[in-house]
Amino acid sequence: MAHPVGATPYAARGRRPRWLRVVFLALLLVPIIEIAAIVAVGKVIGGWPTFGLLVFESLLGAWLMRREGRRTWVALNQALQTGRMPSRELSDAALVLIGGTLLLTPGFVTDIVGFFFILPLTRPLARGFLEKVVRAHMLASAPMPGWARPPGSSAGAQTVEGTIVDDPRR
């Protein structure tokens, strides 16, 4: 299907991308969940202790983000200097950045997710999840020549019959 110059496939179909709907829902639901969690914790331990806990978590998150960010940066530089593809280091850097942002956001739920992304013990689990999401997204989008498509997907797929011939001059 040909698209007008400068138009995206989503604009051509008149639909919004799924990730945009997910982001919109998250922007609506996360603050509501955070406020409910803060109120619930405040009822159990009191207002000032809840405020102190939120400040402590933000300070701990900032320190942890700085420490893990530095470690990730050093690992990324080492991978680049040795000529190795830094895919693990880049995904770690993305997780530290996202986790640090979540830790600096006031709230208990975002702090839990932020700690999960940034702590060295749980980051490999988050990295595995990130790799699965990226792999699924790449397979679902338009493939590069030679890339496999997911089973049942046939968008733009064509089968070309042919014969492989060795060049005797080589």
FENZI-V338504 format. One record per residue. RES is the residue in one letter. OMEGA is omega in radians with two decimals (NA if undefined). Layout:
<<RES | OMEGA> <RES | OMEGA>>
This chain:
<<M | -3.13> <A | 3.14> <H | 3.07> <P | -3.12> <V | 3.12> <G | -3.13> <A | 3.08> <T | 3.10> <P | -3.14> <Y | 3.13> <A | -3.13> <A | 3.14> <R | -3.13> <G | 3.13> <R | 3.05> <R | 3.11> <P | -3.10> <R | -3.11> <W | 3.13> <L | 3.08> <R | 3.13> <V | 3.12> <V | 3.12> <F | 3.11> <L | 3.13> <A | 3.12> <L | 3.08> <L | -2.99> <L | -3.06> <V | 3.11> <P | 3.12> <I | 3.12> <I | 3.14> <E | 3.14> <I | 3.12> <A | 3.13> <A | 3.14> <I | 3.11> <V | 3.14> <A | 3.12> <V | 3.12> <G | 3.10> <K | -3.10> <V | -3.04> <I | 3.14> <G | -3.05> <G | -3.10> <W | 3.06> <P | 3.10> <T | 3.10> <F | 3.11> <G | 3.11> <L | 3.10> <L | 3.11> <V | 3.13> <F | 3.13> <E | 3.12> <S | 3.11> <L | 3.10> <L | 3.11> <G | 3.12> <A | 3.12> <W | -3.12> <L | 3.12> <M | 3.12> <R | -3.12> <R | -3.11> <E | 3.07> <G | 3.11> <R | 3.12> <R | 3.14> <T | 3.12> <W | 3.12> <V | 3.13> <A | 3.12> <L | 3.12> <N | 3.12> <Q | 3.13> <A | 3.13> <L | -3.13> <Q | 3.13> <T | 3.12> <G | -3.14> <R | 3.11> <M | -3.04> <P | -3.07> <S | 3.14> <R | -3.12> <E | 3.11> <L | 3.10> <S | 3.06> <D | 3.13> <A | 3.11> <A | 3.14> <L | 3.10> <V | 3.13> <L | 3.13> <I | 3.13> <G | 3.11> <G | 3.09> <T | 3.12> <L | 3.13> <L | 3.12> <L | 3.07> <T | -3.12> <P | 3.11> <G | -3.09> <F | -3.10> <V | 3.11> <T | 3.09> <D | 3.12> <I | 3.13> <V | 3.11> <G | 3.09> <F | 3.11> <F | -3.14> <F | -2.94> <I | -3.10> <L | -3.11> <P | -3.13> <L | -3.08> <T | -3.11> <R | 3.09> <P | 3.08> <L | 3.11> <A | 3.12> <R | 3.10> <G | 3.10> <F | 3.12> <L | 3.13> <E | 3.11> <K | 3.14> <V | -3.13> <V | 3.13> <R | 3.13> <A | 3.13> <H | -3.12> <M | 3.13> <L | -3.12> <A | -3.13> <S | -3.09> <A | -3.07> <P | 2.98> <M | 3.11> <P | 3.13> <G | 3.13> <W | 3.11> <A | 3.05> <R | 3.09> <P | 3.13> <P | 3.10> <G | -3.12> <S | -3.11> <S | -3.09> <A | 3.08> <G | -3.09> <A | 3.07> <Q | 3.07> <T | 3.13> <V | 3.10> <E | 3.12> <G | 3.13> <T | 3.10> <I | -3.12> <V | 3.06> <D | 3.11> <D | -3.10> <P | -3.13> <R | -3.11> <R | NA>>
